[in-house]
Amino acid sequence: MMLKFNTARQATASAEDILRQAFADRIEAGRPLSAVFTDSQRCGAVGIAGLPLRLPAIQELLKLPAVAALVPVEAGASALFAVNGAGTELALYIRHAGRQEQAVVLPEATARQALELLQAAPGWAGTLNAKGEHVIDLRSPVPGPHFAVNLLLGNRLEFPHPLQTTPKSVVDRTGGGSFRSHAATQVLATRWDMRQEENGFPANRQFYLFEDGEQIFYSADPGAEGIESAVCRHSQNATVITYRMSCGLEITRTIFIVPHSEGLPLATEMQRIEIVNHGEGDRRLRLVYTGMFGSAAPGALFEDVLYSNVIMQGGVLQDSTGAVAAVSPDYYPEGGRHDLRFHTMIVHGEDGPVLPREYCVSYNEFVGTGSLHRPNGALKLSSILHRKGPGFFAVAGELHVRAGASAAVDQLTGLVSDKSGAAWNETVLEEEVGALIARFASRRSAEAALAESLGFVRDYAKFLQVSSGDDSFDLFVNRNLPFQVLYQSFVSRSFCQTQKGYREIGFREIQDLYASMYYFVGMGRSGLVKSLLKEWTGMVFELGYAYHNFFWAGKEPGKWSDDALWLVQAVYRYVMLTGDVEFLDEPCGVAGQEATRPVFGTLKAIIVYSGQISIGRHGLPLLDFADWNDCLKLDDTYLNGPAKEALYREQLQQTGGVFGDSLESDYSESVMNAFLLKVAVDELSALAVRKGEQEDADDLKRFGVKLRERIQEHAWKGNFFARVLFNRYPDGEYTYLGAAGDGMSADPASDGSYFLNSFSWSILAGCADEAQIAVMLDTMKSHLMTPYGLKLVSPVALGRVSTHTASDEYFPGDRENGGVFKHACMMAAAAMFKGAKQVSDSALAAELSRLGYWLLDRIMPFKTMEDPFAICGNPRFCTQYNNSETGENIGPMLSGTSTWLTLSLMEALGIEYTEQGIALSPILREEQTEFSYTLKLGSSSYRIRVRKPEGFHRMLDGTARLTLDGRVLEDGMVPAADDGFSHEVELTFAG
């Protein structure tokens, strides 16, 4: 037997190719075609031509038995369905191997059924409505795992530790997903599965309706008989799902997280279920609601599921009548007894709120020999408390819905925790759940809580509201982009549809605060920003390195070399935005000690560590385990922070050196870290001036000059800045990574490997001169540009210098192995807009501007709707990267993309806060002649209108006139005052 192994990337011919060859006269070149193979031999295909865009139409059509029966079964035979331009006629053509094409007459009923499906196909991806909400038909196919997902965020901004305790949820289009409270603590269980579409346990947030002993509805089965329509609407911080049933019922589910109030549980997610009876008769319904509580020891799920079950038992909180106030599992280990999960159901009856009188805590008992879609045990719940887990729950209540009336049921799932900052005692569950029931005893209370939640999000987004003339762009920037930045500011990259492990808050993810601080200060919450900055500052050690990640405690100190450097930029932005120079003198904690020091002292320690101590032979910062690019693990014998500190202090003792001498080593140096250090040095120098520390400012300025000289001397390699400098090869086999001649290209046709961040940060740091920018631009176009954006890196053979670089684990075009990392692309766009403002050559400036906007257009998530089944990303939220070969937006959903997209837009719009005010220096698209936006600063607002002729224009060319409230501003600075007034700013470029 001869066997041959085939893979997806080796396939030479697609089903599309077969049909285009077999039916060349009937398929218009370049038009979308949906096709699949007829069998595993892959010699024949069946498909549909005449589609307006790429769609999985043939897969859906073949689900119709009458259509599937028409497909030829002979080997090598192919079939083509062709729909006319109006979508009103359908033809079928079949070609058997070696024979002439044959037209087949379709049965009228089959054609009608198929056309009905195809006419709906262009709308399968849903729409983005006038509020930026994603509206989706639940009975349509989904392009990708992230596509139809929403993110929800609670609000604990007025309570202790909001960075750690703000609750968050992932909600898919049928209401599934999971829910977390503080840090990574699960409330509704996350599900670990190879399917990216599975975020939470399937029972989460779902419910059944029974009538006269028969199941008439299941919320997770929108295609069931009796459901006429099922539509999901994902909004900013809420999801609404509506079903219309042929029996006259209309069911609406509204899912959101309750904003926190004093005395309530730390985290509470609500699902308001409203049932309207459009029929002529009264309805008596039974509602059964289900979910799965998260484990108190989720790590054990990987090793010992038995342990996870036997450490818990069923529990129920009841009122004096025996009604169920909450189902709440009881954990035996002490560590699990301070995070108490619960679920409460409140039926808003005609005579007031009613609590359920049935419950079930056994999944097996509930499902029986049926299935989750059709359980055997839902007609009567046992109310038995079982001695072990898992934490499944079901509660049931009775509804009487009169004709023409409605009924409402509130489902409240949450967590009572000692992390809330409130007093902890043995009755805290009873007290806080009791307060919750009292709070939502009125039917109107849920509506008020939802309005509060949505109102906060709207207020937050007011910092920047744009009016560009492009409705899709405006809706994204005004509504969805700020919400993603807000969400990431509190959960970092730790929780979304596929990011469901226990990745903690990364220190470098303080970058999210770079963007969100403008929104918080815009709504008058500068104190919140300051408290968040201090929480990060307290994660820096005395020597100047930082914990790499943290929740309640820090981990991996000094392992990644870039972490602490990002803090300086955050503090600089805050001080320039608010003028709060006094913040620099405020005491903050020192990691690993009980001591405190001023914020300014921490920032200086970071500069000393990264600029004097932890440096290599060329005077640039060491790479350590890795820097911003986690895959650049090039030094197998790296030292983490404490080990390096111990070695350094030993070196000083043995050599008689002084503190500030460099560590002696042959470790590699990170050029990106050198650029980050240069930014930090320049910004700390500016802060020192504002603080009145002129000596520090002068020292930092001199060091900045010296650092730039080192970078130019050692890192510029003729056509690009290197990414890493090697010191451990005495024979000089490898001396650098990331430019022509490095000997590291995995592409034989390329003269070297190239890293996008070397371009971006050389400009952002002010290190690249104009000639170097022009050369790098050409190099980048040759080696990094794809139709879908700029690659993070060209093909590179890191295995030549390391044994454990994670990039080698990815296929070419994915993630760090040549994927279009959108986070890095937005850093590049910010650099391009900055360069466009500063270079003297106007042609180069215009080219930088065009490329910056080209990148923005490839990152904007709403562009997904132009070709959703090919692009596949979420149309409201940025995903992490695009595959550079297919353009697919693969995900995950959380990354620095939304933050750096915001910062890129601010750079393009010319929004830079300085000591003197807003330095307004916009770079608009060449075709744009007008752009307006409003900035909010506390109680004040600034409406800024930019006008220009077509073509490239900028402030440097000296052709602009700037006015504030009609008064000409000669210095180009707009005073930023929180004075309670609305101001009009006009910037006009002459022709």
RAVENLIN-V431151 format. One record per residue. N is the residue number from 1. RES is the residue in one small letter. PHI is phi in radians with two decimals (* if undefined). NEAR is the number of other ideal C-beta (glycine too) atoms within 8 Angstrom. Layout:
n-><N:N>
res-><RES:RES>
phi-><PHI:PHI>
near-><NEAR:NEAR>
This chain:
n-><1:2:3:4:5:6:7:8:9:10:11:12:13:14:15:16:17:18:19:20:21:22:23:24:25:26:27:28:29:30:31:32:33:34:35:36:37:38:39:40:41:42:43:44:45:46:47:48:49:50:51:52:53:54:55:56:57:58:59:60:61:62:63:64:65:66:67:68:69:70:71:72:73:74:75:76:77:78:79:80:81:82:83:84:85:86:87:88:89:90:91:92:93:94:95:96:97:98:99:100:101:102:103:104:105:106:107:108:109:110:111:112:113:114:115:116:117:118:119:120:121:122:123:124:125:126:127:128:129:130:131:132:133:134:135:136:137:138:139:140:141:142:143:144:145:146:147:148:149:150:151:152:153:154:155:156:157:158:159:160:161:162:163:164:165:166:167:168:169:170:171:172:173:174:175:176:177:178:179:180:181:182:183:184:185:186:187:188:189:190:191:192:193:194:195:196:197:198:199:200:201:202:203:204:205:206:207:208:209:210:211:212:213:214:215:216:217:218:219:220:221:222:223:224:225:226:227:228:229:230:231:232:233:234:235:236:237:238:239:240:241:242:243:244:245:246:247:248:249:250:251:252:253:254:255:256:257:258:259:260:261:262:263:264:265:266:267:268:269:270:271:272:273:274:275:276:277:278:279:280:281:282:283:284:285:286:287:288:289:290:291:292:293:294:295:296:297:298:299:300:301:302:303:304:305:306:307:308:309:310:311:312:313:314:315:316:317:318:319:320:321:322:323:324:325:326:327:328:329:330:331:332:333:334:335:336:337:338:339:340:341:342:343:344:345:346:347:348:349:350:351:352:353:354:355:356:357:358:359:360:361:362:363:364:365:366:367:368:369:370:371:372:373:374:375:376:377:378:379:380:381:382:383:384:385:386:387:388:389:390:391:392:393:394:395:396:397:398:399:400:401:402:403:404:405:406:407:408:409:410:411:412:413:414:415:416:417:418:419:420:421:422:423:424:425:426:427:428:429:430:431:432:433:434:435:436:437:438:439:440:441:442:443:444:445:446:447:448:449:450:451:452:453:454:455:456:457:458:459:460:461:462:463:464:465:466:467:468:469:470:471:472:473:474:475:476:477:478:479:480:481:482:483:484:485:486:487:488:489:490:491:492:493:494:495:496:497:498:499:500:501:502:503:504:505:506:507:508:509:510:511:512:513:514:515:516:517:518:519:520:521:522:523:524:525:526:527:528:529:530:531:532:533:534:535:536:537:538:539:540:541:542:543:544:545:546:547:548:549:550:551:552:553:554:555:556:557:558:559:560:561:562:563:564:565:566:567:568:569:570:571:572:573:574:575:576:577:578:579:580:581:582:583:584:585:586:587:588:589:590:591:592:593:594:595:596:597:598:599:600:601:602:603:604:605:606:607:608:609:610:611:612:613:614:615:616:617:618:619:620:621:622:623:624:625:626:627:628:629:630:631:632:633:634:635:636:637:638:639:640:641:642:643:644:645:646:647:648:649:650:651:652:653:654:655:656:657:658:659:660:661:662:663:664:665:666:667:668:669:670:671:672:673:674:675:676:677:678:679:680:681:682:683:684:685:686:687:688:689:690:691:692:693:694:695:696:697:698:699:700:701:702:703:704:705:706:707:708:709:710:711:712:713:714:715:716:717:718:719:720:721:722:723:724:725:726:727:728:729:730:731:732:733:734:735:736:737:738:739:740:741:742:743:744:745:746:747:748:749:750:751:752:753:754:755:756:757:758:759:760:761:762:763:764:765:766:767:768:769:770:771:772:773:774:775:776:777:778:779:780:781:782:783:784:785:786:787:788:789:790:791:792:793:794:795:796:797:798:799:800:801:802:803:804:805:806:807:808:809:810:811:812:813:814:815:816:817:818:819:820:821:822:823:824:825:826:827:828:829:830:831:832:833:834:835:836:837:838:839:840:841:842:843:844:845:846:847:848:849:850:851:852:853:854:855:856:857:858:859:860:861:862:863:864:865:866:867:868:869:870:871:872:873:874:875:876:877:878:879:880:881:882:883:884:885:886:887:888:889:890:891:892:893:894:895:896:897:898:899:900:901:902:903:904:905:906:907:908:909:910:911:912:913:914:915:916:917:918:919:920:921:922:923:924:925:926:927:928:929:930:931:932:933:934:935:936:937:938:939:940:941:942:943:944:945:946:947:948:949:950:951:952:953:954:955:956:957:958:959:960:961:962:963:964:965:966:967:968:969:970:971:972:973:974:975:976:977:978:979:980:981:982:983:984:985:986:987:988:989:990:991>
res-><m:m:l:k:f:n:t:a:r:q:a:t:a:s:a:e:d:i:l:r:q:a:f:a:d:r:i:e:a:g:r:p:l:s:a:v:f:t:d:s:q:r:c:g:a:v:g:i:a:g:l:p:l:r:l:p:a:i:q:e:l:l:k:l:p:a:v:a:a:l:v:p:v:e:a:g:a:s:a:l:f:a:v:n:g:a:g:t:e:l:a:l:y:i:r:h:a:g:r:q:e:q:a:v:v:l:p:e:a:t:a:r:q:a:l:e:l:l:q:a:a:p:g:w:a:g:t:l:n:a:k:g:e:h:v:i:d:l:r:s:p:v:p:g:p:h:f:a:v:n:l:l:l:g:n:r:l:e:f:p:h:p:l:q:t:t:p:k:s:v:v:d:r:t:g:g:g:s:f:r:s:h:a:a:t:q:v:l:a:t:r:w:d:m:r:q:e:e:n:g:f:p:a:n:r:q:f:y:l:f:e:d:g:e:q:i:f:y:s:a:d:p:g:a:e:g:i:e:s:a:v:c:r:h:s:q:n:a:t:v:i:t:y:r:m:s:c:g:l:e:i:t:r:t:i:f:i:v:p:h:s:e:g:l:p:l:a:t:e:m:q:r:i:e:i:v:n:h:g:e:g:d:r:r:l:r:l:v:y:t:g:m:f:g:s:a:a:p:g:a:l:f:e:d:v:l:y:s:n:v:i:m:q:g:g:v:l:q:d:s:t:g:a:v:a:a:v:s:p:d:y:y:p:e:g:g:r:h:d:l:r:f:h:t:m:i:v:h:g:e:d:g:p:v:l:p:r:e:y:c:v:s:y:n:e:f:v:g:t:g:s:l:h:r:p:n:g:a:l:k:l:s:s:i:l:h:r:k:g:p:g:f:f:a:v:a:g:e:l:h:v:r:a:g:a:s:a:a:v:d:q:l:t:g:l:v:s:d:k:s:g:a:a:w:n:e:t:v:l:e:e:e:v:g:a:l:i:a:r:f:a:s:r:r:s:a:e:a:a:l:a:e:s:l:g:f:v:r:d:y:a:k:f:l:q:v:s:s:g:d:d:s:f:d:l:f:v:n:r:n:l:p:f:q:v:l:y:q:s:f:v:s:r:s:f:c:q:t:q:k:g:y:r:e:i:g:f:r:e:i:q:d:l:y:a:s:m:y:y:f:v:g:m:g:r:s:g:l:v:k:s:l:l:k:e:w:t:g:m:v:f:e:l:g:y:a:y:h:n:f:f:w:a:g:k:e:p:g:k:w:s:d:d:a:l:w:l:v:q:a:v:y:r:y:v:m:l:t:g:d:v:e:f:l:d:e:p:c:g:v:a:g:q:e:a:t:r:p:v:f:g:t:l:k:a:i:i:v:y:s:g:q:i:s:i:g:r:h:g:l:p:l:l:d:f:a:d:w:n:d:c:l:k:l:d:d:t:y:l:n:g:p:a:k:e:a:l:y:r:e:q:l:q:q:t:g:g:v:f:g:d:s:l:e:s:d:y:s:e:s:v:m:n:a:f:l:l:k:v:a:v:d:e:l:s:a:l:a:v:r:k:g:e:q:e:d:a:d:d:l:k:r:f:g:v:k:l:r:e:r:i:q:e:h:a:w:k:g:n:f:f:a:r:v:l:f:n:r:y:p:d:g:e:y:t:y:l:g:a:a:g:d:g:m:s:a:d:p:a:s:d:g:s:y:f:l:n:s:f:s:w:s:i:l:a:g:c:a:d:e:a:q:i:a:v:m:l:d:t:m:k:s:h:l:m:t:p:y:g:l:k:l:v:s:p:v:a:l:g:r:v:s:t:h:t:a:s:d:e:y:f:p:g:d:r:e:n:g:g:v:f:k:h:a:c:m:m:a:a:a:a:m:f:k:g:a:k:q:v:s:d:s:a:l:a:a:e:l:s:r:l:g:y:w:l:l:d:r:i:m:p:f:k:t:m:e:d:p:f:a:i:c:g:n:p:r:f:c:t:q:y:n:n:s:e:t:g:e:n:i:g:p:m:l:s:g:t:s:t:w:l:t:l:s:l:m:e:a:l:g:i:e:y:t:e:q:g:i:a:l:s:p:i:l:r:e:e:q:t:e:f:s:y:t:l:k:l:g:s:s:s:y:r:i:r:v:r:k:p:e:g:f:h:r:m:l:d:g:t:a:r:l:t:l:d:g:r:v:l:e:d:g:m:v:p:a:a:d:d:g:f:s:h:e:v:e:l:t:f:a:g>
phi-><*:-1.60:-2.03:-2.35:-1.67:-2.03:-2.24:-1.04:-1.40:-1.65:-1.01:-1.64:-2.35:-1.77:-1.06:-1.04:-1.03:-1.06:-1.22:-1.13:-1.36:-1.25:-2.22:-1.01:-1.33:-1.89:-2.00:-1.24:-1.02:1.47:-1.47:-1.07:-2.48:-1.76:-2.60:-2.40:-1.32:-1.43:-2.80:-1.24:-1.23:1.07:-1.82:-2.17:-2.55:-2.32:-2.84:-2.24:-1.92:1.69:-1.44:-1.34:-2.75:-1.22:-2.51:-1.43:-1.18:-1.20:-1.07:-1.26:-1.13:-1.30:-1.36:-1.50:-0.94:-1.16:-1.35:-1.01:-1.20:-1.50:-1.31:-1.13:-1.79:-1.18:-1.07:1.46:-1.36:-2.28:-2.39:-2.24:-1.57:-2.17:-1.86:-1.30:-1.04:-1.42:1.26:-1.92:-2.30:-2.28:-2.10:-2.25:-2.18:-2.22:-2.28:-1.48:-0.99:1.36:-2.10:-1.34:-1.10:-2.21:-1.53:-2.01:-1.38:-1.43:-0.98:-0.99:-1.16:-1.15:-1.08:-1.12:-1.14:-1.17:-1.14:-1.06:-1.18:-1.20:-1.16:-1.47:-1.00:-1.06:-1.70:-1.03:-1.36:1.44:-2.44:-1.74:-1.46:-1.19:-1.84:1.34:-1.54:-1.66:-1.86:-2.29:-1.37:-1.19:-1.72:-1.79:-1.16:-1.93:-1.11:-2.85:-1.14:-1.64:-1.07:-1.91:-2.03:-2.09:-2.08:-2.16:-2.36:-1.42:-2.41:-2.16:-1.14:-1.62:-2.14:-1.07:0.93:-1.09:-1.02:-1.63:-1.81:-1.18:-1.30:-2.63:-2.41:-1.99:-2.26:-1.57:-1.24:-1.77:1.55:-1.31:2.13:-2.61:-2.48:-2.25:-1.87:-1.32:0.84:-1.83:-1.27:-1.35:-1.81:-1.61:-1.15:-1.30:-2.02:-1.60:-2.72:-1.19:-1.34:-1.14:-1.23:-1.70:-1.69:-2.10:-1.05:-1.03:-1.37:-1.05:1.15:-1.75:-2.65:-2.16:-2.09:-2.11:-2.51:0.92:1.38:-2.02:-1.29:-1.94:-2.83:-2.38:-1.12:-1.62:-2.22:-1.20:-1.62:-1.18:-1.04:1.72:-1.72:-1.41:-2.65:-2.58:-2.29:-1.86:-2.24:-1.51:-1.99:-1.28:1.39:-2.78:-2.19:-2.14:-2.13:-2.20:-2.10:-2.00:-1.92:-1.13:-1.43:1.79:-1.55:-2.09:-2.04:-2.17:-1.97:-2.13:-2.00:-2.77:-1.78:-1.24:-1.04:-1.26:-2.32:-0.98:1.56:-1.65:-0.98:-0.97:-2.42:-2.47:-1.77:-2.02:-2.18:-1.52:-1.87:-2.07:-2.09:-1.85:-1.76:-1.53:-1.41:-1.64:-2.03:-1.16:-2.19:-1.96:-2.10:-2.01:-1.91:-2.10:-2.01:-2.32:-3.06:-2.32:-1.21:-1.25:-1.34:-1.31:-2.32:-1.08:-1.07:-1.19:-1.10:-1.39:-2.17:-2.58:-1.12:-1.00:-0.99:-1.05:-1.50:-1.43:-1.51:-2.36:-2.47:-1.15:-2.60:-2.51:-1.80:-2.19:-1.50:-1.17:-1.63:1.60:-1.18:-1.51:-1.34:-2.92:-1.57:-2.59:-1.16:-1.93:-1.81:-1.46:-1.08:-1.01:-1.11:-1.61:-1.59:-1.98:-2.30:-1.84:-1.45:-2.70:-2.38:-2.17:-2.10:-2.13:-1.64:-1.53:-1.50:-1.14:-1.85:2.02:-1.24:-2.26:-1.64:-1.18:-2.18:-2.44:-2.69:-2.52:-2.14:-2.17:-1.07:-1.08:-1.13:-1.24:-1.36:1.07:-1.59:-1.57:-2.48:-1.09:-1.28:-2.39:-1.30:-1.46:-1.79:-1.56:-1.23:-2.58:-1.46:-1.34:1.01:-1.65:-1.61:-1.54:-1.43:-2.61:-1.40:-1.34:-1.52:-1.18:-2.53:-2.47:-2.28:-2.32:-2.53:-1.81:-2.18:-2.05:-1.99:-1.28:-1.01:1.36:-1.96:-2.38:-2.27:-2.27:-2.30:-1.82:-1.88:-2.13:-2.01:-2.81:-2.50:-1.73:-2.53:-1.31:-1.35:-1.26:1.62:-1.43:-1.12:-1.99:-2.66:-1.24:-1.90:-1.11:-1.08:-1.06:-1.17:-1.34:-1.18:-1.07:-1.14:-1.15:-1.09:-1.12:-1.10:-1.88:-1.17:-1.54:-1.08:-1.34:-1.14:-1.11:-1.12:-1.17:-1.14:-1.11:-1.07:-1.13:-1.10:-1.21:-1.12:-1.08:-1.09:-1.12:-1.13:-1.02:-1.26:-1.23:-0.91:-2.32:-2.20:-1.84:-2.43:-1.82:1.64:-1.85:-1.06:-1.12:-1.09:-1.09:-1.10:-1.13:-1.18:-1.47:-2.18:-1.42:-1.08:-1.08:-1.18:-1.12:-1.09:-1.07:-1.01:-1.21:-1.18:-2.01:-2.10:0.93:-1.89:-1.59:-2.68:-2.70:-1.04:-1.87:-1.50:-2.27:-1.50:-2.17:-1.14:-1.51:-1.21:-1.39:-1.00:-1.18:-1.35:-1.04:-0.97:-1.07:-1.25:-0.91:-1.54:-1.21:-1.07:-1.12:-1.21:-1.14:-1.14:-1.04:-1.76:1.42:-2.02:-1.16:-1.09:-1.11:-1.04:-1.08:-1.17:-1.17:-1.07:-1.20:-1.13:-1.21:-1.04:-1.22:-1.67:-1.76:-1.36:-0.97:-1.27:2.08:-1.64:-2.30:-1.05:-1.33:-2.59:-2.85:-2.05:-1.38:-2.33:-1.42:-2.46:0.89:-1.16:1.11:-1.39:-1.75:-1.47:-1.56:-0.88:-1.09:-1.08:-1.21:-1.13:-1.06:-1.07:-1.13:-1.13:-1.04:-1.05:-1.09:-1.16:-1.16:-1.29:-1.81:1.33:-1.42:-1.16:-1.07:-1.01:-1.12:-1.67:-1.23:-1.27:-2.45:-1.21:-2.00:-1.02:1.38:-2.41:-1.59:-1.36:-2.24:-2.71:-1.14:-0.96:-1.04:-1.12:-1.12:-1.14:-1.14:-1.09:-1.08:-1.15:-1.11:-1.12:-1.40:-1.87:-2.17:-1.58:-1.55:-2.23:-1.73:-1.23:-1.70:1.41:-1.90:-1.04:-1.21:-1.38:1.04:-1.05:-3.04:-1.99:-0.95:-1.48:-1.08:-1.53:-1.47:-1.67:-1.86:-1.94:-1.10:-1.85:-0.92:-2.04:-1.38:-1.03:-1.06:-1.16:-1.17:-1.09:-1.09:-1.12:-1.13:-1.17:-1.13:-1.07:-1.07:-1.15:-1.33:-1.70:1.29:-1.26:-1.99:-1.04:1.96:-1.09:-1.47:-1.20:-1.49:-2.88:-1.99:-1.24:-1.35:-1.98:-1.65:-1.24:-1.08:-1.07:-1.09:-1.15:-1.08:-1.11:-1.08:-1.04:-1.09:-1.11:-1.12:-1.30:-1.20:-1.08:-1.12:-1.16:-1.10:-1.08:-1.14:-1.43:1.53:-1.73:-1.17:-1.10:-1.06:-1.06:-1.16:-1.07:-1.14:-1.11:-1.11:-1.15:-1.07:-1.11:-1.13:-1.12:-1.11:-1.09:-1.08:-1.08:-1.11:-1.22:-1.84:-1.83:-1.40:-2.11:1.68:-2.27:-2.97:-1.39:-1.13:-1.75:-2.48:-1.92:-1.67:-2.19:-1.71:-1.87:-1.12:-1.53:1.26:-1.02:-2.30:-2.03:-2.76:-2.25:1.90:-3.02:-1.01:1.47:-1.35:1.22:-2.06:-1.26:-1.58:-1.87:-1.04:-1.45:-1.79:-1.45:3.08:-1.78:-2.43:-2.04:-1.01:-1.15:-1.16:-1.16:-1.06:-1.38:-1.15:-1.42:-1.07:-1.53:1.24:-1.69:-1.39:-1.53:-1.11:-1.14:-1.14:-1.05:-1.11:-1.14:-1.11:-1.08:-1.14:-1.09:-1.12:-1.10:-1.31:-1.99:-2.09:-1.39:-2.30:-1.10:-1.91:2.29:-1.71:-1.11:-1.14:-2.69:-1.31:-0.95:-2.37:-1.73:-1.15:-1.07:-1.26:-2.15:-2.72:-1.82:-2.48:-1.43:-1.16:-1.07:-1.20:-1.49:-1.82:-1.15:-0.96:1.73:-1.88:0.77:-1.27:-1.79:1.54:-1.30:-1.50:-1.29:-1.22:-0.99:-1.19:-1.08:-1.31:-1.08:-1.13:-1.09:-1.03:-1.13:-1.13:-1.18:-1.12:-1.09:-1.09:-1.40:-1.88:-1.18:-1.38:-1.28:-1.17:-1.19:-1.13:-1.06:-1.12:-1.14:-1.08:-1.09:-1.07:-1.20:-1.07:-1.25:-1.04:-1.14:-0.96:-1.15:-1.53:-1.83:-0.98:-1.14:-1.15:-1.11:-0.92:-1.20:-1.29:-2.72:-1.11:-1.45:-1.82:-1.40:1.26:-1.29:-1.18:-1.35:-1.95:-2.13:-1.20:-1.80:-1.32:-2.67:-1.86:-1.18:-1.33:-1.75:-1.96:1.47:-1.14:-1.44:-1.43:1.83:-1.22:-1.36:-1.78:-2.89:-1.38:-1.06:-1.12:-1.10:-1.32:-1.15:-1.06:-1.15:-1.12:-1.13:-1.11:-1.12:-1.15:-1.42:1.41:-1.66:-2.34:-1.46:-2.26:-1.07:-1.53:2.42:-1.59:-1.46:-1.43:-2.56:-1.40:-2.21:-1.57:-1.06:-1.08:-1.40:-1.36:-1.99:-2.69:-2.65:-2.15:-2.71:-2.06:-1.88:-2.00:-2.30:1.06:-1.55:-1.87:-2.43:-2.19:-1.61:-1.95:-2.09:-1.93:-2.19:-2.76:-1.26:-1.10:1.93:-1.59:-2.45:-2.69:-1.15:-1.03:-1.38:1.23:-1.97:-1.89:-2.11:-2.01:-2.30:-2.15:0.90:1.50:-1.68:-1.22:-1.85:-1.32:-1.57:1.33:-1.84:-1.71:-1.02:-1.86:-2.15:-1.53:-1.94:1.44:-1.91:-1.74:-2.05:-1.98:-2.06:-2.20:-2.16:-2.12:-1.65:-1.31:-1.33>
near-><2:3:4:4:4:5:6:4:5:6:8:3:6:7:12:10:8:16:17:10:7:11:14:7:4:8:12:5:4:3:9:8:12:12:13:10:10:12:8:4:8:9:8:16:14:15:15:15:15:9:15:4:10:8:11:8:12:13:10:10:13:11:6:11:5:10:12:9:6:10:10:10:5:8:8:9:13:15:15:17:14:12:13:9:4:5:9:5:7:12:9:13:13:12:14:10:10:3:6:4:8:9:7:8:5:11:7:6:7:12:10:8:11:14:13:8:12:14:7:10:11:7:9:12:12:11:7:13:8:4:7:12:10:13:10:13:11:12:6:11:8:9:10:11:11:17:14:10:17:11:14:15:15:13:11:11:8:4:10:6:10:13:9:11:18:13:18:15:15:17:14:13:11:11:15:12:15:17:17:16:14:12:10:10:11:13:16:17:14:12:10:6:5:2:6:8:7:8:14:16:11:10:10:15:15:16:12:13:13:13:10:4:5:6:9:9:13:11:14:11:8:10:7:8:3:9:14:6:8:13:10:14:13:13:11:12:11:12:15:11:16:12:14:9:13:6:7:8:16:10:14:13:13:13:15:14:17:13:10:10:6:3:7:11:13:14:16:14:17:16:12:14:13:11:16:11:14:7:9:4:5:8:11:8:13:11:14:12:13:13:14:15:15:15:13:11:12:12:7:11:10:5:6:6:7:6:10:15:10:8:12:15:11:12:9:12:12:8:7:3:5:6:10:14:11:11:14:13:13:8:9:7:9:5:7:12:8:10:13:11:13:15:16:14:14:13:14:11:10:3:4:6:11:11:13:12:6:10:13:15:14:11:9:6:10:14:12:9:4:8:6:9:7:8:12:8:13:12:6:5:13:8:7:9:8:8:5:7:12:11:13:15:13:13:15:13:11:9:14:11:14:7:8:5:8:8:13:11:16:13:14:14:15:17:16:13:15:6:14:11:7:6:4:6:5:3:6:12:12:8:9:12:16:9:10:14:13:7:9:14:9:6:7:6:10:13:9:8:13:13:8:10:15:13:8:10:13:9:8:14:14:11:12:18:9:12:8:9:5:6:5:8:11:11:14:14:11:12:12:13:13:16:15:13:15:13:12:15:9:11:13:12:11:12:10:12:15:11:12:11:5:7:9:12:12:11:17:10:11:11:12:13:13:12:14:13:13:11:15:12:15:14:12:7:9:12:6:10:14:12:9:12:15:11:10:12:13:10:11:14:13:9:10:14:14:15:12:12:11:11:8:6:5:9:9:10:15:15:10:14:15:13:13:13:15:13:17:14:12:15:15:12:11:15:14:10:11:9:7:9:9:6:12:13:8:10:5:12:8:13:13:6:7:2:7:6:8:10:14:12:8:15:15:10:12:16:17:11:13:16:11:9:13:12:13:14:6:11:10:16:16:14:17:16:10:12:12:8:11:9:10:13:11:13:12:6:4:10:9:12:13:8:8:14:12:8:10:11:8:8:12:12:6:6:7:4:7:5:5:6:10:8:11:4:7:6:13:13:17:16:16:15:17:15:14:15:15:15:14:15:14:13:11:15:13:10:15:13:10:9:10:5:9:8:6:11:12:8:8:14:10:8:11:12:8:9:14:11:8:13:17:9:8:10:15:10:14:8:8:16:17:15:14:14:15:12:12:8:9:4:4:6:5:12:7:13:15:17:15:10:8:15:8:14:14:7:7:4:3:10:5:14:17:14:12:17:13:17:15:13:14:15:14:12:11:8:11:10:5:9:6:11:14:10:11:15:13:8:12:14:8:7:10:12:8:10:3:9:12:13:15:14:14:12:12:11:9:13:8:7:9:10:4:6:11:10:12:8:5:11:6:8:10:11:8:12:14:11:16:15:13:16:12:12:16:18:14:14:18:14:14:14:15:11:13:14:11:6:10:5:8:8:6:13:15:11:9:15:15:9:10:16:11:8:15:14:8:12:14:10:15:13:9:16:9:7:8:14:13:9:13:13:15:13:12:13:11:14:16:13:16:14:13:11:7:6:10:11:15:13:14:12:16:13:13:10:14:14:15:15:16:12:12:14:11:11:14:14:10:12:10:10:10:9:5:7:9:13:11:15:11:12:12:10:6:10:5:10:7:9:12:11:11:11:12:13:11:9:6:13:9:14:11:13:11:13:9:12:8:6:6:8:10:11:11:9:8:5:6:12:8:12:10:11:6:5:6:6:10:4:5:10:11:12:8:9:6:8:6:5:5:7:10:9:13:10:13:9:11:7:3>
